[in-house]
Amino acid sequence: MRESADESFEIRVKNHKKEPVEVIVLEHLYRGTTWEITSASAKYNKKDAQTIEFPVQLPADGEQTLIYAVHYAW
């Protein structure tokens, strides 16, 4: 029998500087190598079999909330 699991995450990123910045939010999908991002509030890149990254542009004194969901199967 094939098993699966779903998870969702919310990550708030804040910039307290007086100038805009770019940050990379790394997320490690450690529950298995068979996964699929089922929804994401921002574009992401697949770095390797268990890592995704969200490049985030933040304005001065700004913030952004990233929300994503992942489906694992094993």
C-alpha positions in Angstrom: 0.0 0.0 0.0 1.3 3.4 -1.0 1.4 6.0 1.8 1.4 9.8 1.5 1.3 13.0 3.6 0.5 16.6 3.1 2.0 19.6 4.8 1.6 23.4 4.5 3.9 26.1 5.7 3.8 29.9 6.2 7.0 31.8 6.5 7.2 35.5 7.2 10.3 37.4 6.0 11.0 41.0 7.2 13.5 43.6 6.1 14.4 46.0 8.9 17.0 47.8 6.8 16.5 51.2 5.2 17.3 49.8 1.7 15.7 47.0 -0.4 17.3 43.5 -0.1 17.0 40.2 -1.8 17.0 37.1 0.4 16.9 33.4 -0.4 14.6 31.3 1.7 15.8 27.7 1.7 13.4 24.9 2.6 14.5 21.3 3.1 11.8 18.7 2.1 13.3 16.0 4.3 10.3 13.6 4.5 11.2 11.9 1.2 12.5 12.3 -2.3 9.1 11.8 -3.9 7.3 15.1 -3.3 5.3 17.7 -5.2 4.6 21.4 -4.4 0.8 21.6 -4.7 0.5 25.4 -4.1 2.9 28.3 -3.6 2.4 32.0 -3.1 5.7 32.8 -4.8 7.9 31.4 -7.5 10.5 28.8 -6.2 13.4 26.9 -7.7 14.2 23.2 -7.1 17.8 23.1 -5.9 18.2 19.4 -5.5 16.1 16.3 -4.6 15.1 17.6 -1.2 15.6 21.4 -1.3 13.7 24.3 -2.8 14.5 28.0 -2.6 12.3 31.1 -2.8 14.1 34.2 -4.0 12.4 37.2 -2.2 12.8 40.9 -3.0 11.9 42.9 0.1 11.5 46.7 0.0 13.0 48.9 2.8 11.2 48.1 6.0 9.0 45.7 4.2 7.8 42.1 4.7 6.4 39.2 2.7 4.7 36.0 3.7 5.4 32.9 1.8 2.8 30.1 1.9 3.3 26.7 0.3 2.0 23.2 0.5 3.8 19.9 -0.3 2.5 16.4 -1.0 4.8 13.5 -0.1 4.4 9.9 -1.3 6.4 6.8 -0.4 
